[in-house]
């Protein structure tokens, strides 16, 4: 089975960079949780986590990715997880520094650094993934550089049969 038969609605190109060389199908899982869920953290971690699970959108695709982008995705994921663990450690450091110096300012200073590390890590990680222009439970559309926008969910054959 050729890659064109396997991925009929997408061009024969890497979904991340748009290149044509050394393409291979790769399982890509995307989970989106709205940013407003973080506003529930003052109520507690468990309520915020439960609300986040209830409103998150998750899709899994098999998309064509070139070898250089696969390598970048691997290293970006590793850096992302190290940065997230560092942010978690920095939150505990922020609490310790705030208590030790009895200062909200010291606590907030270290907490801002932890949030900055997490935010920068997320942006870095996003640069190595497909660019989604629409990501909802009903429709997923991604933009392939130099190729345009393509609907990947619902599957193209369901869209064609509904017309």
Secondary structure in CASP SS format (residue, H / E / C, confidence):
PFRMAT SS
TARGET T0000
AUTHOR 0000-0000-0000
METHOD secondary structure of the structure
MODEL  1
X C 1.00
X C 1.00
X H 1.00
X H 1.00
X H 1.00
X H 1.00
X C 1.00
X C 1.00
X C 1.00
X C 1.00
X C 1.00
X C 1.00
X C 1.00
X C 1.00
X C 1.00
X C 1.00
X C 1.00
X C 1.00
X C 1.00
X C 1.00
X C 1.00
X C 1.00
X E 1.00
X E 1.00
X E 1.00
X E 1.00
X E 1.00
X E 1.00
X E 1.00
X E 1.00
X E 1.00
X E 1.00
X C 1.00
X C 1.00
X H 1.00
X H 1.00
X H 1.00
X H 1.00
X H 1.00
X H 1.00
X H 1.00
X H 1.00
X H 1.00
X C 1.00
X H 1.00
X H 1.00
X H 1.00
X H 1.00
X H 1.00
X H 1.00
X H 1.00
X H 1.00
X H 1.00
X H 1.00
X H 1.00
X C 1.00
X E 1.00
X E 1.00
X E 1.00
X E 1.00
X E 1.00
X E 1.00
X E 1.00
X E 1.00
X E 1.00
X E 1.00
X H 1.00
X H 1.00
X H 1.00
X H 1.00
X H 1.00
X H 1.00
X H 1.00
X H 1.00
X H 1.00
X H 1.00
X H 1.00
X H 1.00
X H 1.00
X H 1.00
X H 1.00
X H 1.00
X H 1.00
X H 1.00
X H 1.00
X H 1.00
X H 1.00
X H 1.00
X H 1.00
X H 1.00
X H 1.00
X H 1.00
X H 1.00
X H 1.00
X H 1.00
X H 1.00
X H 1.00
X H 1.00
X H 1.00
X H 1.00
X H 1.00
X C 1.00
X C 1.00
X H 1.00
X H 1.00
X H 1.00
X H 1.00
X H 1.00
X H 1.00
X H 1.00
X H 1.00
X H 1.00
X H 1.00
X H 1.00
X H 1.00
X H 1.00
X H 1.00
X H 1.00
X H 1.00
X H 1.00
X H 1.00
X H 1.00
X H 1.00
X H 1.00
X H 1.00
X H 1.00
X C 1.00
X C 1.00
X C 1.00
X C 1.00
X E 1.00
X E 1.00
X E 1.00
X E 1.00
X E 1.00
X C 1.00
X C 1.00
X C 1.00
X C 1.00
X E 1.00
X E 1.00
X E 1.00
X E 1.00
X E 1.00
X C 1.00
X C 1.00
X C 1.00
X E 1.00
X E 1.00
X E 1.00
X E 1.00
X E 1.00
X E 1.00
X C 1.00
X C 1.00
X H 1.00
X H 1.00
X H 1.00
X H 1.00
X H 1.00
X H 1.00
X H 1.00
X C 1.00
END
